[in-house]
């Protein structure tokens, strides 16, 4: 007879192993910070993707010996590498900007607890501050005002989404602020249909949500019949209203993570038009920051060329000639000046680099107005590629 397995004992053993794994991960993280410290004197890039690739291939081979799937090993260690890179970047940034590193930060964002802006704020500062003082706002302009007036240290603003595109209102506001972009973060947007009570989809008659989630879930909503749309100022506001109503005919579009803060339950998962749905947020502050030379950086520039023929092309040619990659170009009308536009350009370059300084100087004669909105670390960490032969 086979030995009877005790489920509680098995679970207890798994719990102990999980605790050991956490202790090892913490030890590994501490060692990677020592790596960052060694790079302070030697100006070496944070990432060495050739070494990362060799490391992953070696781990995949060893994992196979232990009976572990190659994709599983790759997924786990790519997450570990991403965490290591971001922590090293955060450490180097504390050295580059010692006057702004404090244990407590205050940040304004759209909505209240549970909104995507709330989640992005907490994710961004999780490795940068011990405590966050939250300030939920109902409008993007309120966020900027709170930062400009000194009520809070930072403002978190969504700037674009992979499904619904650029958020024009934010671009328009950036024309008229003296704030600087000091950071970015890409937040996964995992839209669910949430309810406050147990119910079924055929009973839902009203759906609450902010305008952006409605646009991003239009395909799902088009398939529903007899449903009324209730627009709200933010996702958090929508979730709070649905939580209070306790009605089986009412649902809200939001994240499962945010919904937990309001005791909401997911009725339908992954309802966005695109499976891979992400929003990019920018962080603004009253003072610009320096970006350590070891860290990949972006610089945001706004400029207007009036109605001079070919002026924008000339500006873009300067970037090409200097070998500077432009990763974003957005145009918005200038209020009070018909047919004239303000151009927003993101480039992958450190503002302190000689190439970008030269480029800005050469672009200036082709413009009526040019301003650097900020230079900040690139937060998105692209996974290290693995040859298919290794999988």
N, C-alpha and C positions, 0 to 999 in steps of 0.2 A: 504494500500500500504506500502511496505517495504521502509525504509529510504534509499535514494540513497547514496552509499558510494563514497567518494572523494578519488581517488587513491593517489593524491599528499599529502593529509592530512595523509593518512595511512603511506606512506613512510616517512614523516616527523616525525611521532610518532616512527617509527622503528629506525630512525636515532638517536633520542634522547635516546631511550632505549639502543642502541649500545654504546653511549657515557657513559651512566651510568654503563654499564657492564665493559667497559674499566677502568673506575675510580675505581670500586670495585675490579677488577683484580689487579690493581696497588697497592691498599691498602692491598690486601691479600699477594701479593709478599713481600711488606715491612714487614709484620708481620712474614712471614716465615724466613726472614733474621734475625729477632730478635730471632727466634728459634735457628738459627745457632750460634748466639752470645752466647746464653745460654749454648751451647755445647762446648764452647772453654775450660772452666775450667774442666767440667766433660767430660771425653773422652767417649762420647756416639756415636754410629753409626748415620750417617745422616738419614738412613732409618729405619723405624719401620713398616715392612710390615703387621704385625698383626693389628696395629692401622690403616694403610691405608685401609686394607680390611674392618675393622669395619666401617670406615668413608664412604667408597663407598656403603656398604650395607645400611647404614642409609640414605644416599643421594638417593639411588635407591628407597627406600620405600617412602621417602617424595616426590620424583619426580612422582611416580605413583599416589599419591594423587592429584598432580597438573596436571595430564594427560600427563606426559612426559614418553617417551619410555625408558626402562631400559638400552638398548644398547646405546642410545643417551647420557644419563646421565653418563654412564660408560666411554664412549669415551671422553667426554668433560673433566671430572675430572681426568682421567688418564693423559691427556695432561697437565693439571694444576699441578698435582703432579710431573710429569717429570720436568717441568719448575722449580718448587720449589726445587727439589733435585739438579738440575744442578746449580741453583743460590747459594744454600747453599754451594755446593762443591767449586764453584768459589770463594766465600767469604773466606772460610777456607784456600784455597790455597794462597790467598793474604796475609794472616797472616803467613803462613808457609814459604813464599818466598817474604818477603817485598822488597828485593833489585831489583827484576825484574818486579815489578808492575809499569807500566808507562801508561799514557793516550793514547800515540801513539805507535803503533808497525809497523814494516815493515816485510812483509812476501813474500817469493818467492814461486811460484806455476807453474804448467805446463799450458802453453797456455796463453790466455789473458782473458779479461772480457767475462763472459758467460761460460767458461769451468767448468767442474765439480769440478776441483781443486780450481777454483776461488770461486765457490759457497760454497764449504766446508770451505775455509779459512774465508769467511765472516760469515758463520754460527758459526764457532768455536769462533771467536773473538767478536761476537755480544754482549756477556755478559762479556767480559774481557777487552775491550779497547774502547776508544771513537773514535779513528781514526785509519784507516789502510792505510799504504803506500804500494801500490801494486807493485810487480815486476814479470811480466810474463816471463817465460822461455820456450825455445823450447825443452830442454832435461832434464831428471832427473839429470844428472851429473851437469848441469848448476845450478840447484837449490842448490845442496850440495855445489858447489863452492862459490856461493853467500853468503851462511851462514858461511862457513869456513873462508872466507876472511873478514867477518865483514861487507859486503855490506848491509845485511839485518839481522834482529833479528832471524827470523824463516824460516823454509822451510816446505811446505805441500806436502806430497808424498802419492800417492795411493799405498797400499800394497797388497790388495786382493779384489776380487769381488765374490759375491755369485754365479754368472753365469759362468764367465771365469776363476775363480780360482786365484792363486797367481800371482803377477806381478814380475817375476823372475829378471828383470833388477834392480829393486829397492833392492831386497835381495842381489844381487851381489855387488851393490854399498855400502851397509852397511858393507861389509867386510873390506872396505878400508877407512872408515871415522872415525874421532875422535869426531864426533857429538853425541849427546845424544837424545834419544826419550823422549819427555817431555809431550806428549799428544796424544790423538786419537779422531777421530770422525767418525761416520758412516753416510754416505750421501746417501739418496735414489736416485737411478738412474732410471729416468723415461724417457726412450728414446722415442722420437717422430720423425716423418719425417717432416722436416720444409722446407718451401719454402719462397722465397722473393716476389713472386707475386701469385695472385689467379690462381690456375691450378688444374689438376686432376691427380690421380695416373697413369692413362694409358698414360699420356704425359711425364712422367719422364723417362729420358734416362741416366742420370748420377747422382750418389749419392756420396757426399763428406762425409768423417768422419775420425776420428782417428781409429787406428787398434783395440783398445779395444771395442768400440761400434759396429764395424763390427762383431766381434766375438760374442758379446752378442745378436746380432739381426740376427744371421745366418738363423734361421728358416723363418723369414719374408722375408729376401733377397732371399732365395732359391725359394720362390714362385713367385718371379718377373722374367720376361723374357726380354731380350734385354737391360739390364741395365749395364752400365759401372761403375766400382768401382774406385773412386779417393781417394787415401790415403793421409791424411794430418798429420802434426806434432801434432796437438791438435784439440779438438772439437771447441775451440774458433777460431782457424785459419780457420777451415772448414766453420764455420758460417759466418765469415767475408768475405770469398771468394764468398760464395753464395749470400750474401747481396749485394755485389758489382756487380755481374754478372747480376742480375735482369732478369733471364731466366726461362721461364715456364717449361723447360725440365730438370732443375737441382734442386736437393734437398739435404738436409744435415741431418744427424742423430745427434740429440742433445736434450737438455731439453727444454721444453716450456719456463721455467723461464729464461734460458740463451738466448734463441732465441729472447725474448722481447727486450733485449739490442741491438739487431741488426735489429729490426723491421721485424722479421721473423714470419711466421704464421704456426701453426700446421696443416699438411695435414692428417697425420695418428697418432693416439695416441697408447701408450702401445705396442710398436713393439718388445720389448725385448723377448728373449726366455722364461725367467722366469718372472712371474707377480711380485713376491717379489724380486726385484733386488737392491742390495745395494753394495756400495764400502766402504771399510774401509780405512781411511787415517791415517797416523801418522804425528806428528809434531816434527821436529828436531830443536835443538838449540846447541850453543857452550857449554852451561853450564847445568849440570844435575839439577834437582829440587828435593825438599823434598815433600813428599806426606803426608798430615795431616792424623793422625791415624784414624780419624773418617770416612775417605773416602775409599771405596773399591779401591784397586790398582792392577795394573799389573806390572810385571817386565819382561823385555826382556833380554835374555841371548844368546850369541853365543859361540859355542865351537867346537873344532875338537878333534877327538880321534885317528887320524891316522888310521892304519889298525889293531889296537889291537882288538882281538876277544872279543865280549861281552862288550866292554867298554861303548857303548851307553846305553845298557840295564842296566848296573850298575848305570849309572847316573840317568836314569829314575826311577830305584828302590829307589834311595835315596829320590827323590821327593815323591814317594808313601809312604815311611816310615815316612816322616815328615808331611804327610797329606796335601801336597801342590798340588792343582789342576793344571795340565798342560792343557792349552786351545789351544795351537798351537805348532806344530812341523813341521819344514820345512827343507829340505836339499838342498844344492847347491854345485856344484863342486868347488874345490879350484884351481884357475888358476895356472898352472906351476907345479902342484902336481897331476899327473894322479891317478885316482881311489880313491882319498881322497876327503872328503866332509866336509863342514861347516854346522853345525846344528844350527838352530834358534829355540829357545824355549821361548814361552810366558807362564808365570805362574800367577795365581791369588793370589798374595801375595805382601805385602809391603816389599821393600828391607830392611827397618829398623827392620823387625820382626826377632826375635831370630831364628825361624824355618827356614827361608830362608837363613839367614847368616850361620847357621849350615849346611844346604843343600849344599850351594856353596863350603864351606870348604871341605865337604866330597866328592863332585863331582870332585874337582880339581885334585886329584891324578890319576883319570881315563882319564884325558884329556892331549892333547899336548898344548892346548890353550883354555882359557876361559875368557870371558869378559862380563860385564853387559852393555848392550846398553842403559838402562834407566829404571826408575821406574816412573809411571805416573798414574793419576786417570782413573778409568774405566768410560768411557763416556756413554756407552750404558745403558739406564735405562729400565730394563725389566718391563712390566706392571704388576701391582698387580693382582693376580688371584682372580676371584670372583666365589663362588659356584653357580652352575647352578640353584639351588633352589632359589637364590636371583634374578635371571633375569626374 
